[in-house]
Amino acid sequence: MAYEEMQSTPLSSIVEAFEELADIVENSKDEIRLRTFCDACALVSVLFNSLGLAFKFAEMEYCAKVRGLSEASNTFSTLHEILDHDVQNDTVKCPGSLSRNLRRVRQGLDLIRALFEQFLSTLDGSLREAASSAYTQTCAPYHSWAVRTAVAAGMYALPSRQQLLLNLRETDESADCRMKRYMKAAGPVIQYIDKLYISRDINLDW
């Protein structure tokens, strides 16, 4: 095993947490516990922070939503329970509802997945190109014109590809491996969340 792979880094901690969630989804009949989910999602905030000004709004929104869900874990045990609660109270899409918070956190996880995908497929390209493409795919459709404009302007302040790796304490080799592992693990978790809404006849276009 390469030395880099033995090192504990922010990205390695994220990968391990999401592989545990994916294992629950794929290999057991247990539901994802809200506290476990929040603990894993909280680790992702360091990635937004490493991207600087361009993703400051995404970081603030993401962290606030994770915090809200984490506080709710004192009352609700699983992701199923928070959706059932909002369905019963007709508050699924209301600002500040737990179901809305979960939807936004899910978008944040997908943004990171898409960013990694673009990052790995544009080895000779810039981080700005990868981040712009990822944002356009995942979050832009749900953000206002003002937010999209601010994000576009912030893209010019993104760190370089090598600076990002330095911020995350990764090498090209270790980042390649860990980003691929996150993409593989996050996919089933994101699908699990989507199915919670679909099974309750809640559309995903919001």
N, C-alpha and C positions, 0 to 999 in steps of 0.2 A: 504494500500500500504506500502511495506517495506520502511524503512528509506532510504536504499541505492538507491531505485528506484526514490526517490525524489531529490537526489543529482544530480547536473549537473556535468558531467565528459566529458573528450574528447570523450569517446565511446558513451555517450548519445547524444552528439551533432551530431556525425556522423550518428547515427541511425535515428534521427529526420530528418536530411537532406535527407537521402536516402529513407525514408518513403514518404517524399513529392515528390521525383522524381518518385517513384513507383506508387504513387497515380495518377500522371499525365499520366503515361503509361497505367494504368489499368482502370482509371475511367473518362478519358476525351479524346477528339479528338485533343487536343493541342499537338504540338511538344515540345520536351524538349528544353528549351532555353539554349544556350551555356554558358551564364554567370551563370545561376542557376546551371548548371551541374558542371562548374569549381569551384564554391564556395563550393559545396558539396565535390568534389574530393580533394580540398585543405585540408579539415579537416582530410582526411585519412593519410596524411603524418606523423602525430604524431604516428600512429600505426607502421609504418616502423621504425621511430626513436626509439621507445620503444624496438624494436627487436635487436638493436645494430649492431655490425660489420657484421653479416651474411647477413643482408639485406641492407647494406649500398649502394651497387651498385643499388639495386632495388629502394631504396629511392631516390638516386640522379637522376636516369633515370625517375622515376615517377614524381618527383617534377619538373624536367625540362620540361617534356611533358605537365604537367598541366599548367605551366607558359606560354608555347607557345600557348596553346589553350585559356588561359585567355586573353592574349594580342590580339588574333584573334577575341575575342568577341566584340572588338571595331569596327570590320568590318563586321563580320558575326553574325546573330542573333540566328541561330539554328544549331544543329548537321547536319541536312540535307544539309544545305547550304555549309558547309565546304567540305563534300563529293562531292557534285555536282560541286564545284569549281575545285577540284582536278581531277575529272573524265573528265571535259571539257579540262583541261590542261595536261591530261595524266601524272599526278604526284602523283597518289594515293599511290604507294609504294616507292616513292623516299625518301631518308633520309631527315628528317627535314620537310616533308610535314605534313599538319594538319591531314590528314587521317591516316598517319602512327603514329602521336602523339596520336590520339584518340585510335588507335588499342593497343598501349602500355599502355595507361591509363586503358583501359578496362581489359587488362591482370593483371594490378596491383589490380584492384577491385576484380577480380576473385581469385587472390592469397590470398587476405585477407579473402574472403569467404571460400576458401578451408582450410585456416589455422584455422579459427574458427570452421569449421566442424570437422577437425581432433582434435583440442584442446578439443572440447566437447565430442568426442567419445573415447578419451584416458585419462580418469580421473586419471588412475593410471600410465600413461606413462609420458614420458618427453616431454618438449616443443620442444626439438630437433627432436624427432621422428615426431611430428605433423608438424613442419615447413619443415622438409625434404620432407615429403610426399606431402605437399601442393605445394612446389616449383617444385617437380618432375611432378606433375599433370598439372601445369598451365604455368610456365615460362621456365623451363629447355629445352623444345623442340625448343625454339626460341633463346636460348643463345649459344654463342660460347663455345668451350671446356674450354678456359681460364676462362671465367666468371663462368661456372658451377663448375670448380675446386676451384675458390676463394670462391664461396658461400658455397661449401661443407666444406672447411676449417673453414670458419667463423661460421658454425653451432655449433662448440664447444665453441664459446664465447657467445652463447645465454643466456639470463637471465634465472633464474629458473622460473617455473610456478608461484610461489607465488610472485617473484620479478616483473614479468610482470604485474600481477594484481595490485601490489603496484604502479608500474609506471603509470598505467592507472586509479588509484584511485578507483578500483573495488574490490568487494568481489567475492567469488565463486558464490554466488547466483545472484548478480546483473550482473556479467559478463555472466553467463549462459543465463539470460533473454535477455540482450542486443545483445549478439553475435547471438542468434537465430533470433532476430528481424532484424539485419543487413543482415543475410543470406536470410531471406524471402524477404526483400526489394531489395537487390542487384540483385537477380535472374532476375526479370522482366526488370531491367535497363540494365543488361548485354545482355539479349535477344533482347532488343530494339536496342542496338548498333549493335549486330550481324546482325539483319534484315536490317539495313541501308546498310550494305555491300552486303548482299545476294540479296537484291532487285535491286542492280546495277550490278549484276553478278560478284561480287568481291569475290573470295574464301577467306576462313578464316584461311588457313594454312600458315601463315606468321607472 
